[in-house]
Amino acid sequence: MMPAVQDVSALLPPELSIAARMGLAVAMAVVVGLAFEGIYKRKERTSPGGIRTFPTLTVLGLVLYSLEPKNLVPYVAGLVAVSLWLYAHIRSFREAAGDVPRPGLMVPATNLLAYTFGPAALTQPAWMVVAVAVATVLLLESRGTLHRVVREVPADEIFTLGKFLILAGVILPLLPDHPISGWTPITPFKAWLALVAVSSLSYASYLLQRHAPARFGALWPAVLGGAYSSTVTTVALARELRQLGPLAAGRPDLGIGIIIATAVMYLRINAFIAFFNPRLGLLLLPAIALCFVLASTIAGWRWSRRPRKAAPGTARLPAVNPLQLGTAVTFAALYVTLAMASTWVSRESGRRGIYALATVTGLTDIDPFVLSLAQGGVAGMPLRAVAAAVLVAASSNNALKACYALAFGGARAARSAALALLLLAAVGAGLALLYAR
């Protein structure tokens, strides 16, 4: 049962008068009317609504609402009358128009929205009325753009977006936020939140890889790939180096892209950690920044020394949908398994066991391990030791990527990139030692 509407004067904040709220409602109706005129009355004047009609409907709705704000009989009667008028007007237009395009639902919907501005201004915060008006204007003005997007976006992308909304908006709120096992303090809600966070960044990178034009050879794809998976990016670019064979020297952007992907990996790691554990993210920031600057400097130095005749070609990395059910289940399983393993290893072997586990997890996907640490997967462990474990995992992963670069790209073509990754691994291990002490 809906609560009774209070007296209008009781709903007004002290600093705003009824006249000021009326003025706000009328002003927003004028703004929407201007946008409506530009879209629907540029060539013909038959569509109902516009810069005069909308403010009039706003005043009408405001007056009828004010007459009886408790039972809303006058306001509802006015709403019915306006709806019947719109129906009759549009129906007569359709009968007389012949082959002329008929108005869609946006025309009556915008008129009815203008009718609600008055009561909304009296009963709701001012920002809400402004936000509704701005959203309406943006929808009206982006008519052509939105229709073009509908034509260009594949149907499978809409389905993928739906799956993401299910992950974030349906499953996540239903999960309990308390531990369900003594093996780990991680809750199902935290585990799924980690999945949603990683999927969000990976999905954005996936969309850019599929639809954004490739720039600067392999450099821009490497940036996007590093935001998704620096390991996958390293393997893909190394394979392109091997395919080029003797011509690999003319594509320095491929080797540089491997280093750039790792530089972006450091930013991705710290962004995730700071989201779940700001204190840990702040503690790691100097080390992460140093590794990122070092990787970027190496990449910039190599780019400045590239042969002048070398022209970057195109590089399209494999864009794998991160919202596949198998991907989500694998990440969640890894996350829970590593969280439980971290708790057990911490109890049995202490910090050294966690560092050994970090080294092992660096040989796979470090995101589940790092996020479990950030969310308190190892209870009672000092924050500096947790930071050291994160750096150990990242260094182990860099060493693995160096091996991948040599294995898939060849010792000659990928040597420089592999050496850069090994240097980053050594620097990260040294920083982990400082944190551990």
HULIN-V49119 format. One record per residue. RES is the residue in one small letter. SS is DSSP state (hx for helix, st for strand, lp for the rest). PSI is psi in whole degrees, -180 to 180 (NA if undefined). BURIAL is I if it has 16 or more other ideal C-beta (glycine too) atoms within 10 Angstrom, else O. Layout:
res;ss;psi;burial
RES;SS;PSI;BURIAL
RES;SS;PSI;BURIAL
This chain:
res;ss;psi;burial
m;lp;128;O
m;lp;139;O
p;lp;150;O
a;lp;142;O
v;lp;130;I
q;lp;169;O
d;lp;142;O
v;hx;-43;I
s;hx;-29;O
a;hx;-21;O
l;hx;-13;O
l;lp;131;O
p;lp;154;O
p;lp;-32;O
e;lp;-6;O
l;lp;135;O
s;lp;169;O
i;hx;-38;O
a;hx;-41;O
a;hx;-39;O
r;hx;-36;I
m;hx;-44;I
g;hx;-40;O
l;hx;-46;I
a;hx;-46;I
v;hx;-41;I
a;hx;-43;I
m;hx;-35;I
a;hx;-38;I
v;hx;-42;I
v;hx;-46;I
v;hx;-38;I
g;hx;-38;I
l;hx;-46;O
a;hx;-39;I
f;hx;-43;I
e;hx;-42;I
g;hx;-26;O
i;hx;-48;I
y;hx;-10;I
k;lp;20;O
r;lp;-38;O
k;lp;-30;O
e;lp;157;O
r;lp;18;O
t;lp;-19;O
s;lp;132;I
p;lp;140;I
g;lp;166;I
g;lp;-165;I
i;lp;-22;I
r;lp;-39;O
t;hx;-42;I
f;hx;-49;I
p;hx;-36;I
t;hx;-44;O
l;hx;-36;I
t;hx;-47;I
v;hx;-40;I
l;hx;-48;I
g;hx;-39;I
l;hx;-44;I
v;hx;-47;O
l;hx;-36;I
y;hx;-41;I
s;hx;-26;I
l;hx;-38;O
e;lp;79;O
p;lp;-7;I
k;lp;-56;O
n;lp;-11;O
l;lp;23;I
v;hx;-50;O
p;hx;-38;O
y;hx;-43;I
v;hx;-39;O
a;hx;-42;O
g;hx;-38;I
l;hx;-42;I
v;hx;-43;O
a;hx;-44;O
v;hx;-40;I
s;hx;-42;O
l;hx;-39;O
w;hx;-43;O
l;hx;-42;I
y;hx;-47;O
a;hx;-41;O
h;hx;-48;I
i;hx;-37;I
r;hx;-43;O
s;hx;-34;O
f;hx;-41;I
r;hx;-37;O
e;hx;-31;O
a;hx;-13;O
a;hx;-29;O
g;lp;-118;O
d;lp;1;O
v;lp;140;O
p;lp;135;O
r;lp;149;O
p;lp;145;I
g;lp;-165;O
l;hx;-22;O
m;hx;-34;I
v;hx;-58;I
p;hx;-35;I
a;hx;-41;O
t;hx;-38;I
n;hx;-46;I
l;hx;-34;I
l;hx;-41;I
a;hx;-34;I
y;hx;-29;I
t;hx;-8;I
f;hx;-39;I
g;hx;-59;I
p;hx;-36;I
a;hx;-40;I
a;hx;-31;I
l;hx;-32;I
t;hx;-15;I
q;lp;163;O
p;lp;151;O
a;hx;-35;I
w;hx;-30;O
m;hx;-42;O
v;hx;-44;I
v;hx;-43;O
a;hx;-41;O
v;hx;-43;I
a;hx;-44;I
v;hx;-43;O
a;hx;-40;O
t;hx;-43;I
v;hx;-44;I
l;hx;-40;O
l;hx;-38;O
l;hx;-46;I
e;hx;-24;O
s;lp;23;O
r;hx;-53;O
g;hx;-41;O
t;hx;-45;O
l;hx;-40;O
h;hx;-36;O
r;hx;-38;O
v;hx;-41;O
v;hx;-39;O
r;hx;-31;O
e;hx;-29;O
v;lp;125;O
p;lp;155;O
a;hx;-33;O
d;hx;-26;O
e;hx;-37;O
i;hx;-41;O
f;hx;-39;O
t;hx;-43;I
l;hx;-39;O
g;hx;-40;O
k;hx;-39;I
f;hx;-41;I
l;hx;-34;O
i;hx;-44;O
l;hx;-45;I
a;hx;-36;I
g;hx;-15;O
v;hx;-55;O
i;hx;-45;O
l;hx;-50;O
p;hx;-20;O
l;hx;-14;O
l;lp;144;O
p;lp;145;O
d;lp;46;O
h;lp;149;O
p;lp;140;O
i;lp;3;O
s;lp;146;O
g;lp;-6;O
w;lp;-25;O
t;lp;145;I
p;lp;-4;I
i;lp;133;I
t;lp;159;I
p;hx;-36;I
f;hx;-45;O
k;hx;-40;I
a;hx;-44;I
w;hx;-33;I
l;hx;-39;I
a;hx;-41;I
l;hx;-43;I
v;hx;-41;I
a;hx;-48;I
v;hx;-41;I
s;hx;-35;I
s;hx;-50;O
l;hx;-42;I
s;hx;-37;I
y;hx;-40;I
a;hx;-43;O
s;hx;-39;I
y;hx;-44;I
l;hx;-41;I
l;hx;-38;I
q;hx;-35;I
r;hx;-35;O
h;hx;-22;O
a;lp;140;O
p;lp;141;O
a;lp;135;I
r;lp;149;O
f;lp;44;I
g;lp;-121;I
a;lp;-2;I
l;hx;-51;I
w;hx;-45;I
p;hx;-32;I
a;hx;-38;I
v;hx;-47;I
l;hx;-40;I
g;hx;-36;I
g;hx;-32;I
a;hx;-21;I
y;hx;-59;I
s;lp;112;I
s;hx;-28;I
t;hx;-47;I
v;hx;-41;I
t;hx;-42;I
t;hx;-45;I
v;hx;-44;I
a;hx;-45;I
l;hx;-36;I
a;hx;-39;I
r;hx;-37;O
e;hx;-37;I
l;hx;-44;I
r;hx;-39;O
q;hx;-31;O
l;hx;-27;I
g;hx;-127;O
p;hx;-18;O
l;hx;1;O
a;hx;-28;I
a;hx;-23;O
g;hx;1;I
r;lp;66;I
p;hx;-19;I
d;hx;-25;I
l;hx;-49;I
g;hx;-40;I
i;hx;-36;I
g;hx;-35;I
i;hx;-42;I
i;hx;-40;I
i;hx;-39;I
a;hx;-38;I
t;hx;-36;I
a;hx;-43;I
v;hx;-32;I
m;hx;-41;I
y;hx;-41;I
l;hx;-41;I
r;hx;-44;I
i;hx;-49;I
n;hx;-31;I
a;hx;-44;O
f;hx;-45;I
i;hx;-45;I
a;hx;-31;I
f;hx;-41;O
f;hx;-28;I
n;lp;86;I
p;hx;-36;O
r;hx;-44;O
l;hx;-40;I
g;hx;-41;I
l;hx;-39;O
l;hx;-37;I
l;hx;-14;I
l;hx;-46;O
p;hx;-43;O
a;hx;-44;I
i;hx;-43;I
a;hx;-40;O
l;hx;-45;O
c;hx;-40;I
f;hx;-45;I
v;hx;-41;O
l;hx;-47;I
a;hx;-41;I
s;hx;-37;O
t;hx;-43;O
i;hx;-44;I
a;hx;-43;I
g;hx;-40;O
w;hx;-43;O
r;hx;-35;I
w;hx;-37;I
s;hx;-22;O
r;lp;12;O
r;lp;153;I
p;lp;136;O
r;lp;-26;O
k;lp;-9;O
a;lp;123;O
a;lp;118;O
p;lp;131;I
g;lp;-161;O
t;lp;153;O
a;lp;119;I
r;lp;111;O
l;lp;153;I
p;lp;116;O
a;lp;101;I
v;lp;128;O
n;lp;116;O
p;lp;-4;I
l;lp;15;I
q;lp;147;O
l;hx;-41;O
g;hx;-39;O
t;hx;-45;I
a;hx;-44;I
v;hx;-41;O
t;hx;-45;O
f;hx;-47;I
a;hx;-41;I
a;hx;-44;O
l;hx;-42;I
y;hx;-51;I
v;hx;-43;I
t;hx;-46;O
l;hx;-34;I
a;hx;-44;I
m;hx;-41;I
a;hx;-38;I
s;hx;-43;I
t;hx;-45;I
w;hx;-45;O
v;hx;-38;I
s;hx;-39;I
r;hx;-38;O
e;hx;-38;O
s;hx;-3;O
g;hx;-150;O
r;hx;-40;I
r;hx;-36;O
g;hx;-39;I
i;hx;-40;I
y;hx;-39;I
a;hx;-40;O
l;hx;-38;I
a;hx;-39;I
t;hx;-41;I
v;hx;-44;O
t;hx;-25;I
g;lp;-18;I
l;lp;0;O
t;lp;-123;I
d;lp;117;I
i;hx;-15;I
d;hx;-48;I
p;hx;-40;I
f;hx;-46;I
v;hx;-42;I
l;hx;-34;I
s;hx;-37;I
l;hx;-42;I
a;hx;-31;I
q;lp;14;I
g;lp;31;I
g;lp;-21;I
v;lp;90;I
a;lp;138;O
g;lp;-6;O
m;lp;132;I
p;lp;149;O
l;hx;-37;O
r;hx;-34;O
a;hx;-37;I
v;hx;-42;I
a;hx;-40;I
a;hx;-39;I
a;hx;-38;I
v;hx;-45;I
l;hx;-36;I
v;hx;-44;I
a;hx;-43;I
a;hx;-40;I
s;hx;-41;I
s;hx;-40;I
n;hx;-38;I
n;hx;-40;I
a;hx;-40;I
l;hx;-44;I
k;hx;-33;I
a;hx;-42;I
c;hx;-41;O
y;hx;-42;I
a;hx;-43;I
l;hx;-39;I
a;hx;-42;O
f;hx;-24;I
g;hx;-16;I
g;lp;144;I
a;lp;-37;O
r;lp;-46;O
a;lp;-36;I
a;lp;11;I
r;hx;-46;O
s;hx;-44;I
a;hx;-41;I
a;hx;-41;I
l;hx;-39;O
a;hx;-41;I
l;hx;-39;I
l;hx;-37;I
l;hx;-44;I
l;hx;-38;I
a;hx;-42;I
a;hx;-43;O
v;hx;-43;I
g;hx;-39;I
a;hx;-39;I
g;hx;-41;O
l;hx;-37;I
a;hx;-38;I
l;hx;-40;O
l;hx;-43;O
y;hx;-39;I
a;hx;-29;I
r;lp;NA;O
